[in-house]
């Protein structure tokens, strides 16, 4: 059996997305069919549309999603029809060298659904990050579904599927922020704002938000920033130093993904401090640092993949904190939109007008 559903498709590099009918098959072994309730509009979707990921057009966009499992295939035990789930794009295998060493968040063999979703003429679609959730229904590997409390808002919960989890995890998992630490976050878009919230959850005493947009800095304060720095007006490294007794922050999280801001992060940390890169650079970017400074400043230079999260561990915990009022996921939802408004949402995101637009079905 197959399902005809509406979905947002990117047919060519840079071309506006279109709302089309696609064909979704019933789940096979190890797969799940999920009815999407909400899906955030992430920068990664725009990168797909622009051809910045690869050229496997047409793409079925959307990946930051929550919904309800409609049916499952053979050999699926962890989720069942009726479960409210958050989708993730790193379904761990349990068998690779990272998983066998007890580090499944680094899984080197993550997997997706085997069957393909298609256009009505049979053209196979490439689902964004193996999900494709700007659609009424999508087919995923069952391991991409994490069951959470149904009481959560789908619009808020789905954001843990990518950007918000990346930021929170950069602070808690990768940066190992601890009680009393000083933390600086450079770049306060969706991921950086989430890193600020994560630093607060971890007990940081001082959380310094750095950006060039005063609107984002105001939002950062609402999410837990104790200090803000507009680096268009002042030198970010000097400002962070001044706010930390001249020493620099214990942890600096770079959520932009540019050499200039990475250098700021490198020099804005305390001796033996930690730099976490969670912003995603483009292939042509290069970084040059004096090797003596890398040695002399000590500490750790880390990259954070998806916030080094383990969905089965982190999603339910963060949803519990949300339902307890200790994590304001709703603050990340700037607006809710319909499926046919994704292209306009890309424009608002490009201009920095939103933390997240969320498609609600």
N, C-alpha and C positions, 0 to 999 in steps of 0.2 A: 504494500500500500504506500502511496505517496500523498503529500500534502501540498496544496497550492497556497502560498502565503505572499503577503506584500513585504517588500524588503528594499533597502537602500543599496544601490549598486554603483560602483565607479567603473566606467567602461574604458576610460583612456586617460593618459597622463594629463593632469591639469584640467580635465573637462569637468563641468558641474556634475554632481551625482544625480541619479534619477531614481524615482520610486517605481519599482517593477514587480511583476509576479514571478516568483521563483518556485522551484520544485524541491521539496525536502523529503527524503525517503524515511521510512520507518527505521528505528534503530536496529542495527545488527549486533553481533556479539561485542560486548564491552562498550556499547554506545548508549546515549540517552537523548531523547527528544524533549526539548525544553520550550515551554510557552513563555516568551519574554514579557515581563511586566515593565521593565525600565532599563535604559542603557545610556550611560554618559557619553558625551561627545569629547573625545580625547585628542590631543595633538597627534598621537600616533595614527589615528584615522586619517587626518589630513596628510600626514607623510605618505600613507598608502595612496591616497588620491593623487598626490603630486609625483608618484613614482619614486619616492625616496627610499622605499623598502626594497622593492624589486619590480619587475615588469610583468608579473603574472596576472595581468588584467584578463577578464573583469574581476574586481574584488567585491566581495560581500562585506561591507564595513560594519564596525561596531564590535566592541569586546568587553566593555566595562559594565557588566549586566547582572541582573537578578531576575529570577522567574520561577516557574513551577514545573517540575518534571511531569510530563504527560505519559511517557512510556519508556521502558528500558529494554535492551536486548538481552540475550543470553549471557550468563556469567557476570551479571551485575549484582552486587550484594550491598554496596555502601549507600546507595540511594534508591528510592522507590517512587512510583507514581504518587503525586500529591505533595511531595517534599518541596519546600521552599528553599531555593539554592542560590548561591552566588557562583558565577562562572569564573574560572581562572584559566590562564593560558600556559600554566606549567603543571600538567598532570604528571606526577612523578612515577617513574617506572618501578622502583623498588629493587632493581637488579643491577644498575650500573655501579661503577666504582665509588661514586659519591654517595649513593644510597646505601651501599653495603658498608661504608665507613661511618654511617650514622649522620650524614650531612645531606638529607634529601632535598633541602632548599637549593642545593647546587646540582640537582639531577641533570645528567648530561644526555638523557634519552627521553625527554618529555614527549608525550604523544597526543594525537588528536584523533577525531573520528576517521575511520578508514573510507567510508562511503562519501561520495561527493554530492553536494547540493548543486543544482543547475538552473540555468535560465529555461524558459519554456521550450526553446529550440534545441535543448540538450547540451548547450555550452556549459562546461564545468566552471564553477565559481571558486575563487580562492578566498576562503574566509579569513578576515583580519585576525592575526594572532591565533588562528585555528578555531575561532569562535563564530564570527559573523552574526552579531546580535542586533543590528538595526533591522530587525525582522520580527514578524509575529511569532515565528517558531524557528528554532535552529537545532542542528544536529551536532553533538559534541561527544568526545570520549567521556564515559561516566566519571572518570577520575578528574575531569574538569569541573565537576559539580560538587560544591561543599554545602551541606545542609546547615541552615541557621534558623534561628527563632522566627517564626512567621509574624510575630508582632512588629518586626522592623519594617520601616518604610522601604519599598523596593527602590525608589529613587535614590535614597541615601545608601542603602546596603550595597547596591550594585557598584558604587564607586570604589569599594574595597577590591573590586576585580582588577584594578590597575593603579591609577594615579594616587589615590589616597593611601592605599596599602604601600606603594613604593615610598611615599614620604614618611609615613609612620614607621615603616620598617627600617628606613635609612637611619632614623634616630635610635630606635629601640634595638633592632637586631644587628645592623651593621656597625653603627657608631657606639653601641653599648653605653648609651648615655645613662649616667647614674645619679643618685640623689646628691644634690648640691653642686652638680657640674654647671659650668658656663657653656652655652651653646650659641653659635652664630649660624644663621641660615641665609645663604646668598641666593636670591631669586625666590620671590614669594607668589608664584603662580600656584596652580592646584597642588603640585607635588611639594613645593617648598612650604606652602601653608600647612600641608599635612605633616611635614617634618616638624614644624613648630608645635603643632598639637601633640605629636609623638614625644617631643622633648619634654613637654609639660607632663604628660602621662608618666614619663620615666622619673620625674622628680627633679628636673633641672632647676637650679636656683635662679639662673639668669638666662633668658632666651632673647637673642638679638636678631631682629629681622632686618635684612638688607635688600633694598630694591631701588629702582629709579622711578617707580610709580607710587605716588602718595595714596592712591586708592587701594593698592595692594597692601601697603603698609598699615592702613587703617583696618583692613580685614585681618591682617596678621595679629594686630593687638587684640581683636575679638577672639582669636583662636589661642591666645596665650603668650604672645610676645611681650616681654617686659620692657624692651627698648626697641626703637626703630632707627634706622639709618638710611637716608636717601643718598645713595652713592653718586647721584648726579650732582649733588651740592658739596659733598665732602669726600675725602679719601676713606674708602671703606676699611682698609687695614688700620689706619690711624684711629678711626672712630671706634673700631672694635677693641683696639688696644686701650684706648682711653676708658672704655667701659669695663675693662677687666684688670684694672690696676697697673696697666702698662705691659701685661704679660701675654695677652691673647687668650682666645677661648680654648677650653678643653677639647671641644669637638666643633669642627666647622663643616657644615653640610653645603655642598655646592649643587644647587638645583637648577642650574642654567645649562651647563654643558658647553662652555666656551673656554678657550685657553686663558683669556684675560681674567675671567672670574675664578678659574681654577687657581691661578697665581695668587689672586687675592685670598682665597681660602688657605692656600699653602702658607702664606706669610702672616695670616691673621690668627693662627693657632698658637697656643702656648708650646714651649719646649716639651717634647714627648707627647704632644697632643695628637689628635686624630683628624684627618681630612677624609670625608666621605663624598665621593662623586656619584650623584644619582641623576644629575642632568645628563641627557644623551647627546654626545657630540656627533657631528657629521663626519663622513669618511676622510675629507681632505684636511681636517684640523690637525695641527701639530703643536706640541708643547715643548718648551725649552726651559730648563731650570739648571742652575749651577749644581753639579753633583755634590760639591762640598756642602751646600745648604741642605740637600736631601739627607746627607749623612749627619751633619752637625745639629740639625733640628730634631733628629730622632723621631720617635713616635711611629705612627702608622698612616699609610696612604691607601685607602680602600675604595673599591668600586662596589656599588650596591645594585644587585640584579633583582628587580621586583621587590626591593626592600628585604632581600634574603628571607622571604616569607615562606612558611609552610602553611598552605591554606587550611588544611584540616586542624591545625593548631591555632592559627592566628585569626581566621575569620570568625569563628564562634565566640572567641574571647572578646574581640573588638565589638561585635554586635551586642554582647552582654553589657559592655561598658557604655555603649550607645543607649541601650534601653534603661540603664541605671542613671542616665543623665550626666555621665562622666566624660563622654566623647561626643562632641556636637557635629555629627556627620551631616545634619541638615544644613549647617552653615556653608557647606561646600556646594549646595544646590542653588545656583543663582536663578535659574528659570527651568520650567518644564515645557517641553515642546512636543509637537506631533512628528511622525515619521517624515512628512514632506517638508519639514523645516530644517533639516540637517545642514543643507547648504548655507542657509542664513546663519546658522549657529557657527559654522566655520568662520564666517566673516567677523562675527562678534568676538570669537576666540582670538582671531588674528589681531584685532585691535585692543585686546586686553580688557574687554568689557565684562567678562564673566570668569568665575572660577570654574564652574561647570554648567553647561546646558545639558539637560537630561531628557531623553526621549521617553515618554510615558505612553504605554499602549493599553 
